[in-house]
Amino acid sequence: MGIVVSSLIAVIGFLGIFDLNSDYANTSVLPVIASEWVYLFLLLANLPNLFLLLWLQKHPQAAELEIRICFANLAVNAILSGFTLYSTQEGRGYFFELVLMMMVICVFPYYKAGHGLSLVALSLLMISAIILVNHVQVAWQDAYDLFLFYVIGQACIVLRRYWFRQSSWYNYILHQANGTLFVSSRTDKLTGLYNRLALREDFPNYGKQEVGVAMIDLDDFKRFNDNYGHAYGDLVLTRLGRYLQKDWMNEHLRCYRYGGDEILIIASGLEDGDFVKKIADFSS
């Protein structure tokens, strides 16, 4: 959004300079500051910022720093919006370019509380000061419309910020829910280990590297179920799963429940012999 704002206001500067050099350009209503300088200020304020933001896209910095850079540029543009009064040509409305710039500024959504109001206040104070200093005669209806525009602009900033925060929150909740669903779909509910779906999804990655593979098969597991009931058998599997999660599962070892009482262990990225030693210790 910062890139968009700087680009659009720079376009206003380019088009203003082009207009001044056309055959249809009229003389300025307020010759105190040359119109060319007004548009030059717009370019000088936005082209460097545009190149900086494009550089930040390839070399990201802290998000807070990037937002502060964008807001500083918006504050400068809010001040310059008042100076556009000096570029007004005879037979043309006073506030056309000011309205264009403030519409662009009000679209930007990343405002902290109060920052949007400060931008509107900067623009309003600047245009009011220039009108008073230069004794510009503004029709009451034009002044009323301009004030109404600032009120609507501030309302747009508040609503835009609110909608942005709400959409960001909903996207975060959705991302969290998708992440939970993804983990749940890959996890065996009884043992807490990975399930066979996770094995199928992870298998292509194992084909690209050297791995160690071991299978745990609980001896006489059927007797637990027959003698003590399936609830006791489930308890055995649950405790085995907890043990493996605590002492085995890490970035190098993954444990999958392959069958009823069968656990598949796949090791990757370990030094030669480490996995064999760990399996030997477990077996003993």
MARZA-874414 format. One line per 5 residues: number of its first residue (from 1); their letters; for each residue y negated, x negated, z of N, C-alpha, C. Coordinates in Angstrom, 2 decimals. Layout:
BEGIN
NUM) A) Y/X/Z/Y/X/Z/Y/X/Z; ... $
***
This chain:
BEGIN
1) MGIVV) 1.20/-0.82/0.00/0.00/0.00/0.00/-1.26/-0.86/0.00; -1.20/-1.99/0.69/-2.35/-2.90/0.66/-2.62/-3.42/-0.73; -1.55/-3.73/-1.45/-1.68/-4.19/-2.84/-2.29/-3.10/-3.71; -1.85/-1.86/-3.50/-2.37/-0.74/-4.29/-3.85/-0.55/-4.03; -4.26/-0.56/-2.75/-5.67/-0.36/-2.42/-6.54/-1.45/-3.04 $
6) SSLIA) -6.15/-2.70/-2.86/-6.95/-3.80/-3.42/-7.00/-3.73/-4.94; -5.88/-3.35/-5.55/-5.83/-3.26/-7.01/-6.77/-2.17/-7.52; -6.73/-0.99/-6.90/-7.55/0.12/-7.37/-9.04/-0.16/-7.20; -9.42/-0.74/-6.07/-10.85/-1.03/-5.85/-11.30/-2.16/-6.77; -10.42/-3.13/-7.04/-10.77/-4.17/-8.01/-10.97/-3.55/-9.39 $
11) VIGFL) -10.16/-2.56/-9.74/-10.33/-1.85/-11.01/-11.70/-1.17/-11.06; -12.11/-0.57/-9.94/-13.44/0.05/-9.89/-14.52/-1.01/-10.17; -14.34/-2.21/-9.60/-15.29/-3.29/-9.86/-15.32/-3.70/-11.32; -14.14/-3.86/-11.93/-14.07/-4.24/-13.34/-14.71/-3.18/-14.24; -14.37/-1.91/-13.98/-14.91/-0.83/-14.81/-16.42/-0.70/-14.63 $
16) GIFDL) -16.90/-0.98/-13.41/-18.35/-0.92/-13.17/-19.09/-1.97/-13.98; -18.54/-3.19/-14.00/-19.17/-4.26/-14.79/-19.11/-3.92/-16.28; -17.99/-3.38/-16.72/-17.87/-2.97/-18.12/-18.90/-1.90/-18.47; -19.09/-0.94/-17.55/-20.04/0.14/-17.79/-21.47/-0.39/-17.91; -21.81/-1.37/-17.07/-23.17/-1.92/-17.09/-23.48/-2.63/-18.40 $
21) NSDYA) -22.44/-3.14/-19.06/-22.64/-3.86/-20.31/-22.48/-2.98/-21.54; -22.29/-1.68/-21.34/-22.16/-0.78/-22.48/-23.56/-0.33/-22.94; -23.57/0.26/-24.12/-24.85/0.71/-24.69/-25.38/1.96/-24.00; -24.55/2.61/-23.20/-24.95/3.87/-22.57/-25.42/3.69/-21.13; -25.45/2.45/-20.64/-25.85/2.19/-19.26/-27.35/2.45/-19.08 $
26) NTSVL) -27.69/3.08/-17.94/-29.08/3.33/-17.61/-29.54/2.35/-16.53; -30.82/2.40/-16.23/-31.35/1.53/-15.18/-30.93/2.03/-13.81; -30.89/1.14/-12.85/-30.45/1.48/-11.51/-31.53/2.27/-10.77; -31.11/3.21/-9.95/-32.04/4.01/-9.16/-32.66/3.15/-8.06; -31.86/2.24/-7.49/-32.33/1.35/-6.43/-32.18/-0.10/-6.89 $
31) PVIAS) -33.21/-0.67/-7.47/-33.11/-2.04/-8.01/-33.20/-3.13/-6.94; -33.14/-2.75/-5.65/-33.25/-3.75/-4.58/-32.14/-4.79/-4.72; -30.93/-4.32/-4.99/-29.78/-5.19/-5.25/-29.25/-4.85/-6.65; -29.08/-5.84/-7.48/-28.61/-5.61/-8.84/-27.21/-4.99/-8.82; -26.98/-4.05/-9.73/-25.69/-3.37/-9.78/-24.55/-4.35/-10.01 $
36) EWVYL) -24.84/-5.40/-10.80/-23.80/-6.39/-11.07/-23.27/-7.02/-9.78; -24.17/-7.23/-8.81/-23.77/-7.84/-7.56/-22.87/-6.91/-6.75; -23.13/-5.64/-6.82/-22.29/-4.67/-6.09/-20.85/-4.75/-6.58; -20.69/-4.71/-7.90/-19.33/-4.76/-8.46/-18.71/-6.15/-8.26; -19.53/-7.17/-8.27/-19.02/-8.52/-8.02/-18.50/-8.64/-6.59 $
41) FLLLA) -19.21/-8.01/-5.64/-18.75/-8.01/-4.26/-17.38/-7.33/-4.14; -17.22/-6.23/-4.88/-15.92/-5.53/-4.85/-14.80/-6.44/-5.34; -15.06/-7.18/-6.40/-14.04/-8.09/-6.93/-13.77/-9.24/-5.97; -14.85/-9.81/-5.42/-14.68/-10.95/-4.50/-13.95/-10.55/-3.22; -14.10/-9.29/-2.81/-13.46/-8.82/-1.58/-12.00/-8.46/-1.80 $
46) NLPNL) -11.63/-8.12/-3.04/-10.29/-7.56/-3.26/-9.35/-8.45/-4.07; -9.88/-9.22/-5.02/-8.98/-10.07/-5.80/-8.30/-11.14/-4.94; -9.04/-11.88/-4.08/-8.34/-12.85/-3.22/-7.32/-12.18/-2.30; -7.69/-11.01/-1.76/-6.75/-10.30/-0.89/-5.52/-9.85/-1.66; -5.73/-9.44/-2.91/-4.59/-9.02/-3.74/-3.64/-10.18/-3.96 $
51) FLLLW) -4.17/-11.34/-4.31/-3.31/-12.52/-4.52/-2.62/-12.95/-3.22; -3.32/-12.80/-2.09/-2.72/-13.14/-0.79/-1.55/-12.22/-0.48; -1.73/-10.91/-0.72/-0.64/-9.96/-0.44/0.54/-10.17/-1.37; 0.26/-10.52/-2.62/1.36/-10.82/-3.55/2.12/-12.06/-3.09; 1.39/-13.04/-2.56/2.04/-14.25/-2.03/2.88/-13.90/-0.80 $
56) LQKHP) 2.37/-12.99/0.05/3.09/-12.60/1.25/4.37/-11.84/0.92; 4.41/-11.18/-0.24/5.64/-10.52/-0.64/6.77/-11.52/-0.84; 6.44/-12.69/-1.36/7.46/-13.72/-1.58/7.64/-14.62/-0.37; 6.62/-14.67/0.51/6.70/-15.50/1.72/6.30/-14.65/2.92; 7.18/-13.74/3.33/6.84/-12.78/4.40/6.46/-13.48/5.71 $
61) QAAEL) 5.46/-12.91/6.36/5.04/-13.36/7.68/5.30/-12.23/8.68; 4.81/-12.39/9.89/4.97/-11.34/10.90/4.32/-10.05/10.41; 5.00/-8.94/10.61/4.51/-7.65/10.11/3.12/-7.33/10.67; 2.91/-7.64/11.94/1.61/-7.36/12.57/0.49/-8.14/11.86; 0.76/-9.38/11.48/-0.24/-10.19/10.79/-0.57/-9.59/9.43 $
66) EIRIC) 0.44/-9.17/8.69/0.22/-8.59/7.37/-0.59/-7.30/7.46; -0.30/-6.48/8.47/-1.04/-5.23/8.65/-2.50/-5.52/9.01; -2.73/-6.54/9.84/-4.10/-6.91/10.20/-4.88/-7.40/8.98; -4.21/-8.13/8.11/-4.88/-8.59/6.88/-5.29/-7.39/6.04; -4.38/-6.43/5.89/-4.68/-5.23/5.11/-5.83/-4.45/5.75 $
71) FANLA) -5.81/-4.32/7.08/-6.85/-3.54/7.74/-8.21/-4.24/7.62; -8.23/-5.56/7.73/-9.50/-6.29/7.56/-10.08/-6.03/6.18; -9.21/-6.01/5.16/-9.67/-5.72/3.81/-10.20/-4.30/3.69; -9.54/-3.36/4.36/-10.01/-1.97/4.34/-11.39/-1.86/5.01; -11.58/-2.59/6.11/-12.87/-2.54/6.80/-13.99/-3.09/5.91 $
76) VNAIL) -13.70/-4.18/5.21/-14.70/-4.75/4.29/-15.02/-3.75/3.18; -13.99/-3.10/2.64/-14.21/-2.12/1.58/-14.95/-0.90/2.08; -14.71/-0.49/3.32/-15.43/0.64/3.88/-16.93/0.33/3.95; -17.26/-0.92/4.31/-18.67/-1.33/4.34/-19.24/-1.38/2.92; -18.47/-1.94/1.99/-18.94/-2.06/0.61/-19.10/-0.70/-0.06 $
81) SGFTL) -18.37/0.31/0.43/-18.50/1.64/-0.17/-19.93/2.15/-0.04; -20.60/1.80/1.07/-21.99/2.19/1.22/-22.90/1.48/0.23; -22.57/0.22/-0.09/-23.38/-0.56/-1.03/-23.31/-0.03/-2.45; -22.31/0.79/-2.75/-22.22/1.35/-4.11/-23.42/2.23/-4.44; -24.17/2.62/-3.41/-25.39/3.39/-3.67/-26.36/2.60/-4.53 $
86) YSTQE) -26.34/1.27/-4.40/-27.23/0.41/-5.18/-26.81/0.33/-6.64; -25.61/0.74/-6.96/-25.16/0.69/-8.35/-25.38/2.02/-9.08; -25.98/3.00/-8.39/-26.19/4.31/-8.99/-27.22/4.22/-10.12; -26.87/4.75/-11.27/-27.77/4.74/-12.42/-28.52/6.06/-12.51; -29.63/6.04/-13.16/-30.43/7.26/-13.32/-29.62/8.35/-14.02 $
91) GRGYF) -29.75/9.58/-13.50/-29.02/10.70/-14.06/-27.59/10.80/-13.58; -27.23/10.01/-12.58/-25.85/9.98/-12.08/-25.84/10.32/-10.59; -24.75/10.91/-10.10/-24.64/11.25/-8.69/-24.62/10.01/-7.81; -25.22/10.14/-6.62/-25.35/8.99/-5.73/-23.99/8.51/-5.19; -23.11/9.43/-4.90/-21.96/9.11/-4.07/-20.63/9.09/-4.82 $
96) FELVL) -20.66/9.04/-6.13/-19.41/9.12/-6.89/-18.48/7.95/-6.56; -18.99/6.73/-6.65/-18.14/5.56/-6.41/-17.76/5.43/-4.93; -18.64/5.84/-4.04/-18.31/5.85/-2.62/-17.11/6.77/-2.36; -17.15/7.96/-2.96/-16.05/8.91/-2.78/-14.75/8.33/-3.35; -14.84/7.68/-4.51/-13.64/7.07/-5.10/-13.03/6.03/-4.16 $
101) MMMVI) -13.88/5.15/-3.62/-13.37/4.09/-2.75/-12.79/4.65/-1.46; -13.47/5.61/-0.86/-12.97/6.16/0.40/-11.70/6.98/0.20; -11.54/7.59/-0.96/-10.29/8.30/-1.25/-9.13/7.31/-1.29; -9.38/6.15/-1.91/-8.34/5.12/-1.96/-8.03/4.61/-0.56; -9.07/4.37/0.23/-8.88/3.84/1.59/-8.13/4.83/2.46 $
106) CVFPY) -8.44/6.10/2.33/-7.81/7.11/3.18/-6.34/7.32/2.87; -5.89/6.85/1.72/-4.46/6.99/1.37/-3.60/6.04/2.18; -4.18/4.92/2.61/-3.39/3.89/3.30/-2.86/4.44/4.63; -1.55/4.34/4.89/-0.98/5.04/6.06/-0.85/4.21/7.33; -0.96/2.89/7.26/-0.60/2.07/8.42/-1.78/1.89/9.38 $
111) YKAGH) -2.31/2.96/9.91/-3.42/2.87/10.85/-2.91/2.96/12.28; -3.45/2.11/13.14/-3.27/2.33/14.57/-4.25/3.41/15.01; -3.97/3.98/16.18/-4.83/5.05/16.68/-6.27/4.54/16.78; -7.20/5.26/16.18/-8.61/4.89/16.22/-9.07/4.02/15.08; -8.16/3.30/14.43/-8.57/2.43/13.33/-9.07/3.23/12.13 $
116) GLSLV) -8.41/4.34/11.84/-8.86/5.18/10.73/-10.26/5.71/10.97; -10.53/6.13/12.20/-11.86/6.63/12.54/-12.91/5.53/12.39; -12.55/4.30/12.75/-13.51/3.19/12.63/-13.86/2.93/11.17; -12.90/3.09/10.26/-13.18/2.88/8.84/-14.14/3.95/8.31; -13.88/5.20/8.69/-14.77/6.28/8.27/-16.16/6.06/8.86 $
121) ALSLL) -16.22/5.65/10.12/-17.52/5.42/10.78/-18.28/4.28/10.10; -17.58/3.20/9.73/-18.23/2.08/9.05/-18.89/2.53/7.75; -18.13/3.28/6.96/-18.67/3.74/5.68/-19.84/4.69/5.89; -19.71/5.62/6.85/-20.77/6.60/7.09/-22.04/5.92/7.62; -21.88/4.98/8.53/-23.05/4.27/9.07/-23.74/3.44/8.00 $
126) MISAI) -22.94/2.79/7.14/-23.53/1.95/6.09/-24.32/2.79/5.09; -23.72/3.89/4.63/-24.43/4.71/3.64/-25.66/5.36/4.26; -25.58/5.75/5.55/-26.73/6.34/6.22/-27.86/5.32/6.37; -27.50/4.08/6.73/-28.52/3.05/6.89/-29.21/2.74/5.57; -28.44/2.67/4.49/-29.05/2.37/3.18/-29.96/3.50/2.73 $
131) ILVNH) -29.56/4.74/3.00/-30.41/5.89/2.63/-31.72/5.86/3.41; -31.62/5.56/4.71/-32.83/5.55/5.54/-33.74/4.37/5.20; -33.18/3.19/5.03/-33.99/2.00/4.74/-34.71/2.13/3.40; -34.02/2.69/2.41/-34.60/2.78/1.06/-35.28/4.12/0.80; -35.35/4.97/1.84/-36.04/6.26/1.73/-35.53/7.07/0.52 $
136) VQVAW) -34.21/7.12/0.40/-33.62/7.86/-0.71/-33.69/9.35/-0.41; -34.15/10.11/-1.36/-34.23/11.55/-1.20/-32.89/12.17/-1.62; -32.16/12.64/-0.63/-30.85/13.25/-0.89/-30.95/14.73/-0.61; -30.51/15.53/-1.57/-30.52/16.98/-1.39/-29.67/17.36/-0.18; -30.12/18.40/0.52/-29.38/18.82/1.72/-27.94/19.14/1.38 $
141) QDAYD) -27.71/19.80/0.26/-26.35/20.17/-0.13/-25.48/18.92/-0.36; -26.09/17.88/-0.97/-25.34/16.63/-1.18/-25.00/15.96/0.14; -25.96/15.96/1.06/-25.71/15.37/2.38/-24.62/16.15/3.12; -24.68/17.46/3.04/-23.66/18.31/3.70/-22.29/18.06/3.08; -22.23/17.98/1.75/-20.95/17.73/1.07/-20.39/16.36/1.45 $
146) LFLFY) -21.29/15.37/1.57/-20.82/14.03/1.93/-20.25/14.02/3.34; -20.96/14.69/4.26/-20.44/14.77/5.64/-19.10/15.49/5.67; -18.99/16.56/4.91/-17.72/17.30/4.84/-16.62/16.43/4.26; -16.96/15.59/3.28/-15.97/14.68/2.70/-15.44/13.71/3.76; -16.34/13.18/4.59/-15.89/12.25/5.64/-14.98/12.95/6.65 $
151) VIGQA) -15.30/14.19/6.98/-14.44/14.95/7.91/-13.06/15.14/7.31; -13.02/15.52/6.03/-11.73/15.72/5.37/-10.99/14.40/5.25; -11.73/13.31/4.96/-11.10/12.00/4.87/-10.45/11.59/6.18; -11.15/11.83/7.30/-10.58/11.51/8.61/-9.35/12.37/8.89; -9.41/13.65/8.51/-8.25/14.52/8.70/-7.06/14.01/7.88 $
156) CIVLR) -7.33/13.55/6.66/-6.26/13.00/5.82/-5.64/11.77/6.45; -6.47/10.92/7.05/-5.96/9.71/7.70/-5.04/10.08/8.86; -5.48/11.05/9.68/-4.68/11.46/10.84/-3.35/12.06/10.38; -3.42/12.96/9.39/-2.19/13.59/8.91/-1.28/12.59/8.22; -1.87/11.68/7.44/-1.07/10.68/6.73/-0.34/9.79/7.73 $
161) RYWFR) -1.04/9.38/8.78/-0.43/8.55/9.80/0.68/9.31/10.53; 0.40/10.57/10.84/1.41/11.39/11.54/2.65/11.55/10.68; 2.47/11.87/9.39/3.62/12.06/8.49/4.37/10.75/8.29; 3.62/9.66/8.21/4.27/8.36/8.04/5.13/8.02/9.25; 4.58/8.24/10.46/5.34/7.95/11.67/6.57/8.85/11.77 $
166) QSSWY) 6.42/10.13/11.42/7.54/11.05/11.49/8.63/10.66/10.50; 8.23/10.35/9.26/9.23/9.98/8.25/9.92/8.67/8.63; 9.15/7.73/9.22/9.76/6.47/9.65/10.76/6.71/10.77; 10.41/7.61/11.70/11.32/7.92/12.80/12.60/8.59/12.27; 12.45/9.54/11.35/13.63/10.22/10.80/14.50/9.23/10.03 $
171) NYILH) 13.86/8.32/9.29/14.64/7.31/8.57/15.40/6.40/9.54; 14.75/6.07/10.66/15.42/5.24/11.67/16.62/5.97/12.27; 16.43/7.25/12.63/17.53/8.04/13.19/18.67/8.15/12.18; 18.33/8.39/10.91/19.35/8.50/9.87/20.09/7.19/9.70; 19.34/6.08/9.74/19.98/4.76/9.63/20.92/4.51/10.79 $
176) QANGT) 20.49/4.87/12.00/21.34/4.69/13.17/22.60/5.55/13.06; 22.42/6.81/12.60/23.57/7.70/12.47/24.55/7.19/11.41; 24.01/6.69/10.30/24.89/6.14/9.25/25.63/4.92/9.75; 24.93/4.08/10.54/25.58/2.90/11.10/26.69/3.27/12.06; 26.42/4.28/12.91/27.44/4.74/13.86/28.63/5.32/13.12 $
181) LFVSS) 28.35/6.11/12.07/29.43/6.70/11.29/30.24/5.63/10.58; 29.56/4.60/10.06/30.26/3.51/9.38/31.19/2.79/10.34; 30.68/2.47/11.54/31.52/1.78/12.53/32.67/2.66/12.95; 32.39/3.94/13.17/33.44/4.87/13.60/34.54/5.00/12.57; 34.18/5.03/11.30/35.18/5.19/10.24/36.08/3.97/10.11 $
186) RTDKL) 35.63/2.81/10.62/36.40/1.57/10.52/37.11/1.20/11.82; 36.99/2.04/12.83/37.52/1.71/14.15/38.67/2.62/14.52; 39.72/2.02/15.05/40.85/2.79/15.58/40.44/3.37/16.92; 40.57/4.68/17.07/40.07/5.36/18.26/40.81/4.95/19.52; 42.09/4.66/19.42/42.89/4.37/20.61/42.66/2.95/21.13 $
191) TGLYN) 42.71/1.96/20.24/42.64/0.56/20.68/41.22/-0.01/20.61; 40.33/0.61/19.81/39.00/0.06/19.62/38.97/-1.08/18.62; 40.12/-1.40/18.03/40.19/-2.45/17.02/39.87/-1.87/15.65; 39.79/-2.76/14.65/39.59/-2.27/13.28/40.84/-1.52/12.82; 40.63/-0.54/11.93/41.77/0.21/11.40/42.12/-0.29/9.99 $
196) RLALR) 43.08/0.39/9.35/43.55/-0.06/8.03/42.50/0.16/6.95; 41.61/1.15/7.14/40.51/1.32/6.18/39.61/0.09/6.20; 39.32/-0.42/7.39/38.51/-1.63/7.49/39.21/-2.81/6.84; 40.54/-2.88/6.99/41.30/-3.97/6.37/41.18/-3.91/4.85; 41.30/-2.72/4.30/41.18/-2.58/2.83/39.78/-2.98/2.36 $
201) EDFPN) 38.77/-2.62/3.14/37.40/-2.96/2.74/37.12/-4.45/2.90; 37.71/-5.09/3.91/37.45/-6.51/4.17/38.32/-7.44/3.35; 39.41/-6.90/2.80/40.40/-7.75/2.14/39.82/-8.59/1.00; 38.93/-8.04/0.14/38.39/-8.88/-0.94/37.67/-10.12/-0.43; 37.04/-10.05/0.74/36.34/-11.21/1.29/37.32/-12.31/1.71 $
206) YGKQE) 38.49/-11.89/2.21/39.47/-12.88/2.65/40.09/-13.62/1.47; 40.08/-12.98/0.29/40.66/-13.63/-0.88/39.84/-14.80/-1.38; 38.60/-14.97/-0.87/37.72/-16.03/-1.33/37.69/-17.23/-0.38; 38.55/-17.22/0.66/38.52/-18.30/1.64/39.90/-18.50/2.25; 40.05/-19.63/2.92/41.31/-19.90/3.61/41.33/-19.14/4.93 $
211) VGVAM) 42.44/-18.47/5.19/42.54/-17.66/6.40/43.86/-17.94/7.10; 43.89/-17.62/8.37/45.13/-17.63/9.13/45.50/-16.19/9.46; 46.79/-15.88/9.39/47.24/-14.50/9.59/48.36/-14.49/10.62; 48.28/-13.55/11.56/49.34/-13.38/12.56/49.55/-11.89/12.80; 50.76/-11.52/13.13/51.09/-10.13/13.42/51.64/-10.03/14.83 $
216) IDLDD) 51.05/-9.16/15.64/51.54/-8.87/16.98/52.38/-7.59/16.92; 53.58/-7.68/17.41/54.47/-6.52/17.45/55.01/-6.40/18.87; 54.67/-5.34/19.57/55.11/-5.16/20.96/56.61/-4.89/21.00; 57.34/-5.73/21.74/58.79/-5.57/21.83/59.15/-4.31/22.60; 60.14/-3.60/22.06/60.69/-2.41/22.74/59.61/-1.40/23.12 $
221) FKRFN) 58.61/-1.27/22.26/57.53/-0.34/22.59/58.02/1.10/22.65; 59.04/1.40/21.88/59.55/2.78/21.86/60.05/3.20/23.24; 60.54/2.22/24.01/61.06/2.56/25.33/59.96/3.05/26.27; 58.73/2.52/26.08/57.62/3.00/26.90/57.42/4.50/26.68; 57.42/4.88/25.41/57.20/6.29/25.10/58.36/7.15/25.57 $
226) DNYGH) 59.61/6.64/25.39/60.78/7.44/25.75/60.93/7.58/27.26; 60.66/6.51/28.01/60.91/6.52/29.45/59.72/7.04/30.26; 58.48/6.75/29.77/57.31/7.10/30.58/56.39/8.11/29.89; 56.69/8.45/28.65/55.85/9.40/27.93/54.84/8.71/27.03; 54.35/9.46/26.06/53.42/8.88/25.07/52.08/8.51/25.70 $
231) AYGDL) 51.69/9.19/26.76/50.43/8.86/27.42/50.47/7.44/27.97; 51.64/7.03/28.51/51.77/5.67/29.03/51.77/4.66/27.88; 52.44/5.03/26.78/52.42/4.15/25.61/51.01/3.95/25.07; 50.23/5.04/25.07/48.84/4.94/24.62/48.03/4.04/25.56; 48.35/4.11/26.87/47.65/3.27/27.82/47.92/1.79/27.57 $
236) VLTRL) 49.16/1.46/27.22/49.51/0.08/26.90/48.71/-0.41/25.70; 48.65/0.41/24.65/47.90/0.03/23.45/46.40/-0.09/23.75; 45.89/0.80/24.59/44.47/0.74/24.93/44.13/-0.56/25.65; 44.98/-0.94/26.61/44.73/-2.18/27.35/44.88/-3.41/26.46; 45.85/-3.36/25.55/45.98/-4.47/24.61/44.73/-4.58/23.74 $
241) GRYLQ) 44.23/-3.44/23.29/43.01/-3.45/22.47/41.82/-4.01/23.22; 41.68/-3.63/24.50/40.57/-4.15/25.29/40.69/-5.66/25.47; 41.90/-6.13/25.71/42.10/-7.57/25.88/41.73/-8.32/24.61; 42.18/-7.82/23.45/41.88/-8.50/22.20/40.39/-8.47/21.89; 39.73/-7.35/22.17/38.29/-7.26/21.93/37.52/-8.25/22.80 $
246) KDWMN) 37.97/-8.42/24.04/37.26/-9.28/24.98/37.49/-10.76/24.70; 38.72/-11.14/24.48/39.07/-12.56/24.41/39.36/-13.08/23.01; 39.41/-12.20/22.03/39.81/-12.65/20.69/38.79/-12.34/19.61; 38.30/-11.13/19.57/37.46/-10.73/18.44/36.10/-11.40/18.49; 35.76/-12.12/17.43/34.47/-12.78/17.28/34.18/-12.95/15.80 $
251) EHLRC) 33.22/-13.81/15.47/32.87/-13.97/14.05/33.97/-14.64/13.24; 34.94/-15.27/13.91/36.03/-15.95/13.20/37.36/-15.19/13.26; 37.49/-14.27/14.20/38.77/-13.56/14.39/38.55/-12.06/14.32; 39.37/-11.41/13.53/39.33/-9.95/13.45/40.73/-9.39/13.69; 40.76/-8.32/14.48/42.04/-7.71/14.83/42.09/-6.29/14.28 $
256) YRYGG) 43.16/-5.98/13.57/43.34/-4.68/12.95/44.60/-4.02/13.51; 44.51/-2.73/13.81/45.71/-1.99/14.16/46.39/-1.62/12.84; 47.51/-2.29/12.58/48.17/-2.15/11.29/49.19/-1.01/11.29; 49.85/-0.81/12.44/50.85/0.26/12.56/50.79/0.82/13.97; 51.88/1.51/14.37/51.90/2.10/15.70/51.71/1.08/16.79 $
261) DEILI) 52.54/0.03/16.83/52.42/-1.01/17.84/52.24/-2.38/17.20; 51.69/-2.41/16.00/51.51/-3.65/15.25/50.01/-3.96/15.10; 49.66/-5.16/15.49/48.27/-5.61/15.40/48.21/-6.81/14.46; 47.39/-6.73/13.44/47.22/-7.81/12.48/45.97/-8.60/12.87; 46.12/-9.92/12.98/44.99/-10.80/13.31/44.73/-11.71/12.12 $
266) IASGL) 43.49/-11.74/11.68/43.09/-12.60/10.55/41.98/-13.52/11.04; 42.20/-14.81/10.88/41.23/-15.82/11.29/40.61/-16.46/10.05; 39.32/-16.73/10.11/38.62/-17.41/9.01/37.55/-18.32/9.60; 37.32/-19.44/8.93/36.28/-20.35/9.36/36.63/-21.19/10.56; 37.91/-21.28/10.92/38.33/-22.10/12.06/38.81/-23.46/11.58 $
271) EDGDF) 38.75/-24.45/12.46/39.28/-25.77/12.15/40.80/-25.70/12.07; 41.38/-26.60/11.29/42.84/-26.64/11.14/43.50/-26.80/12.50; 44.46/-25.96/12.77/45.23/-26.04/14.01/44.68/-25.20/15.13; 43.41/-24.80/15.08/42.84/-24.02/16.19/43.50/-22.65/16.30; 43.72/-22.01/15.16/44.30/-20.68/15.18/45.75/-20.73/15.66 $
276) VKKIA) 46.50/-21.72/15.19/47.90/-21.86/15.60/47.98/-22.10/17.11; 47.08/-22.93/17.63/47.08/-23.21/19.07/46.75/-21.95/19.86; 45.80/-21.16/19.36/45.42/-19.94/20.08/46.56/-18.95/20.07; 47.26/-18.82/18.96/48.42/-17.93/18.87/49.52/-18.40/19.82; 49.74/-19.70/19.88/50.79/-20.24/20.75/50.47/-19.95/22.21 $
281) DFSS) 49.19/-20.11/22.59/48.78/-19.81/23.96/48.98/-18.34/24.29; 48.68/-17.49/23.30/48.83/-16.04/23.51/50.30/-15.66/23.67; 51.16/-16.26/22.84/52.58/-15.95/22.88/53.21/-16.39/24.22; 52.71/-17.53/24.73/53.29/-18.04/25.97/52.78/-17.25/27.18 $
***
